[in-house]
Amino acid sequence: MISYTPFWKTLQMKNISQYQLIKECGISTGQLSRMRSNQNISTHTINMLCSILDCKVEDILEYTSEVKEQDKADTP
């Protein structure tokens, strides 16, 4: 499962608001909404975000095995 948790942390660390991404950088509200829901976004968008934020891909997203996530959910 792809998670965009690192992205939100990177935004905070770089002191950049979602408003700035939308108005100044051309990132769509739809893309940000998809990221909030951990849905798929394009590699083009990931590339744009890395360029805007001057960061690495791992500062935008992380991969977690769905099996591991399911194991956590099954643990009482």
C-alpha positions as CSV (number, residue, x, y, z in Angstrom):
1,M,0.0,0.0,0.0
2,I,1.3,3.4,-0.9
3,S,1.0,6.1,1.8
4,Y,1.5,9.8,1.4
5,T,2.2,10.4,5.1
6,P,5.8,11.6,4.3
7,F,4.4,14.2,1.9
8,W,2.3,15.9,4.6
9,K,5.3,15.9,7.0
10,T,7.5,17.3,4.2
11,L,5.0,20.1,3.6
12,Q,5.1,21.0,7.3
13,M,8.9,20.9,7.5
14,K,9.3,23.1,4.4
15,N,6.6,25.4,5.7
16,I,4.5,25.2,2.4
17,S,0.8,25.2,2.5
18,Q,-1.7,23.3,0.3
19,Y,-2.9,26.7,-0.8
20,Q,0.5,27.6,-2.1
21,L,0.8,24.3,-4.0
22,I,-2.6,25.0,-5.6
23,K,-2.3,28.7,-6.4
24,E,1.5,29.1,-7.0
25,C,2.6,25.8,-8.2
26,G,-0.4,24.4,-10.2
27,I,-1.0,21.3,-8.2
28,S,-4.7,20.4,-8.5
29,T,-7.1,20.1,-5.6
30,G,-8.0,16.7,-7.0
31,Q,-4.4,15.4,-6.7
32,L,-4.2,16.6,-3.1
33,S,-7.5,15.0,-2.3
34,R,-6.3,11.7,-3.8
35,M,-3.2,11.9,-1.7
36,R,-5.2,12.5,1.4
37,S,-7.0,9.2,0.7
38,N,-3.8,7.4,-0.3
39,Q,-5.2,6.8,-3.8
40,N,-3.0,6.6,-6.9
41,I,-1.4,9.6,-8.4
42,S,0.8,9.8,-11.5
43,T,4.6,9.7,-11.6
44,H,4.3,13.1,-13.3
45,T,2.7,14.5,-10.2
46,I,5.3,12.9,-8.0
47,N,8.0,14.3,-10.2
48,M,6.4,17.8,-9.9
49,L,6.1,17.6,-6.1
50,C,9.8,16.5,-5.8
51,S,10.8,19.4,-7.9
52,I,8.7,22.0,-6.1
53,L,9.7,20.7,-2.7
54,D,13.3,20.0,-3.6
55,C,13.1,16.5,-2.1
56,K,13.4,12.8,-2.8
57,V,10.6,10.5,-3.7
58,E,10.7,8.9,-0.2
59,D,9.9,12.4,1.2
60,I,6.6,12.1,-0.8
61,L,5.5,8.5,-0.4
62,E,6.2,5.2,1.3
63,Y,5.3,1.6,0.5
64,T,4.0,-0.7,3.2
65,S,3.2,-4.3,2.4
66,E,-0.6,-4.9,2.6
67,V,0.1,-8.2,4.2
68,K,1.8,-6.4,7.1
69,E,-1.1,-4.0,7.4
70,Q,-3.6,-6.9,7.4
71,D,-1.6,-8.6,10.2
72,K,-1.8,-5.4,12.3
73,A,-5.5,-5.3,11.8
74,D,-5.9,-9.0,12.9
75,T,-3.9,-8.5,16.1
76,P,-6.1,-8.0,19.1
